[in-house]
Each structure stands twice: as structure tokens, then as C-alpha cells.
Amino acid sequence: MPRDTPGFQRLQRGPVEVWVAPRHEGIVDALGLLEPDALERHLAGRLGEGGRGPTARLRLGAQGERLLLRLVLHGGLPGRGLGSTLLGLARPGRELTVTAELRAAGAPVPEPVLLVGVRRAGPLWRAAVGTRVEEQTENARHFLERTPDQATIASAAEAAGQAVRRFHDAGGRHADLHLGNLLLRSGPGSCECLVIDLDRADRASEVSPARRMAELARLYRSLVKRGLVSRLGDAGRARFFAAYVGDDRALGDAMLRHLPRERLRLHLHRLHYR
């Protein structure tokens, strides 16, 4: 039973609902995604990075593209009780459509492909979101842990600053910006960066300087938490912020006015970093 959602076709069969981008519609039949056991079959025995939750890399098309299928989980305290049980498909559906909107607006985010939802009982669902795999990338945490040379770090810091700026300029507001949610692709003399994991993210008409600084500060706290501040170094941090601000000195000044508050937050968070 097809229905329309902007940018996606919605298909339903029994307890299964799939939202898929039109250009990838063929994958629904190819992977049997409308079958009741398809989601469990594709994710069985697979763990995501750090064991956070099941993910699978599946063939997406004839050109060697792959699909990253990620189970949607609750985090924090709700995760202990609810795990992957969702009250409807609003949350994964929002992630899919926000990602598509941001990508269309020029944000450096992965290509959203589909979501698969399986009704468990009444209003309770289990769901996964699929994006196109960004090949030959690593997240910023792993990048810094392998201790690249200073020139490579400088290039990556600049690329990351520019990417987060483009994300914010497109209206993106990330719910959990940290090192693991920046993907880097390094090449000879250059580097690209993408912002990933847009679960709970949204898109606003404008992102305030306070919100921008808060997200950059959250990213910096992940450096502190992982003990990677010295790997980036003062030069790398300055390179990131300079790339983010660019020629917009007014924006930079407006963001820096919120720095004292973010320093206080860092101090409070350090009490729990052991």
C-alpha cells in the first residue's frame, strides 16, 4: 500500500512499513524488506561501533554502493527499559526527512535511503534507518587515536570546522555532536568531513550563536572525555574555529560571548570524566 511522504515513498505489508527514496526503490524487493522477519534477519548477530546496537552493511546497487542499516535505540535511562521499542515511527521518520532536508540545503550529511519499521504490538514498533555508506572514512575519534601527522590534523580540523558551519547554516541542530559523529575522508593534501547520526536532530530557519557555541562546546567536551585534546593541540583547535567562522567576525564575536557559560559546563562535566 503506497503512500506519499515528501521525498520518500511509503510501502506497507502486514506489520511492516518501509519509507524509501524513489531512486533506491528497487532495494525493497532485492532485500525482501517487506517480509516480517527481514529486519531481524539483516541485523542478526551484528553489533555497531562500540557494541551500541546492531548495524548492517548491505548491497545497495550495482555500482558497488552499500547501505548502512542502523537499529534505532533509546539512549540513557530510557534505553535500559525500552531498548529498541518505539512508540510509532515518528522518531525514525523525522530523522530520515530531516536528513533529506539538510542534504538538499547543502549540509554535508549522508544520503538518506530508507527506514524499515515492524509493528510488535499495538502502537509499539521496532525500526531501523538506512543511509548510503560513506566509503573510505573514519570517525574523528579514531582519526585522532591513530596519531596522524600535524599537517593531516590541520587539514582535518579545517574540514571539520567548515562542515559543521555548513551544517548549522543549513539550519541543522544536532542533538549529540561529538567526535564519533564526524566522518573524515583524508586524501593527499585534502580532507572531507560529514556530520552523521541525526537521530533527534532538527532543522530550524536559523541557528543562534548560543546554540552554535553549545554544539561546538559539546564537541570539545568529547575531546576532553576521550583524552584527545593534546592530539588536536592548540593549533588544531584554532584552525577548526577559524574555519568555522571564516570571514564572519560578527558571528565569531557573538559565539564567543557564550564561551564563559560553556567553560562552566565543561568544568561540571569534568567531575564525571574518570
ZISUL-V730599 format. One line per field, one symbol per residue. phi: phi as a letter, one per 30 degrees, with the letter a starting at -180 (. if undefined). psi: psi as a letter, one per 30 degrees, with the letter a starting at -180 (. if undefined). burial: # if it has 9 or more other ideal C-beta (glycine too) atoms within 8 Angstrom, else .. A space follows every 10 residues. Layout:
phi->???
psi->???
burial->???
This chain:
phi->.dbcbeibcc bbbhdcbbcb dedcedddde cidddecddd ddceiccdei idldbbcbdc adcidbcccb ddbdcidedd cchcdccicd ddddeddddd dddddjddbd ddcabbbbdc ahdcbbbbcc bddcdhbbdd ddedddhddd dddddddddd dddddddddd jdbddadbed ccccbcbeia acbbcbhcei dbbcdacded dedddddddd ddddedicdd ddiddddddd dddddicddd dedddddcde ddddddedde dcdb
psi->jklkkjfkkk kkjbgkkkkk kefgeffeee ghfgkfgeee effkgkkakg gelklkjlke afggllkjkk kklklbeefe efcgkkiage eeeeeeeeee eeefggkill jkelkkkkke kbgklklkkk lkkjlhllle eeeefgille eeeeeeeeee eeeeeeeeff gkjkfijlef gkkkjkljgl klkkkligkg llklfkklee eeeeeeeeee eeeeeghgef eeleeeeeee eeeeebgiee eeeeeffgee eeeeeeeeef ffj.
burial->....#..### ##...##### #..##.##.. #.##...##. .##....#.. ..####.#.# #...###### ####....#. .#.###..#. ########## ###.#.#### .########. ...####### ####..#.## #.###..#.. .######### ########.# ####.##### ######.... ######.##. #.#...#.#. ########## ####.#.#.. ###..##.## #####..... ##.##..##. .#..##..#. ....
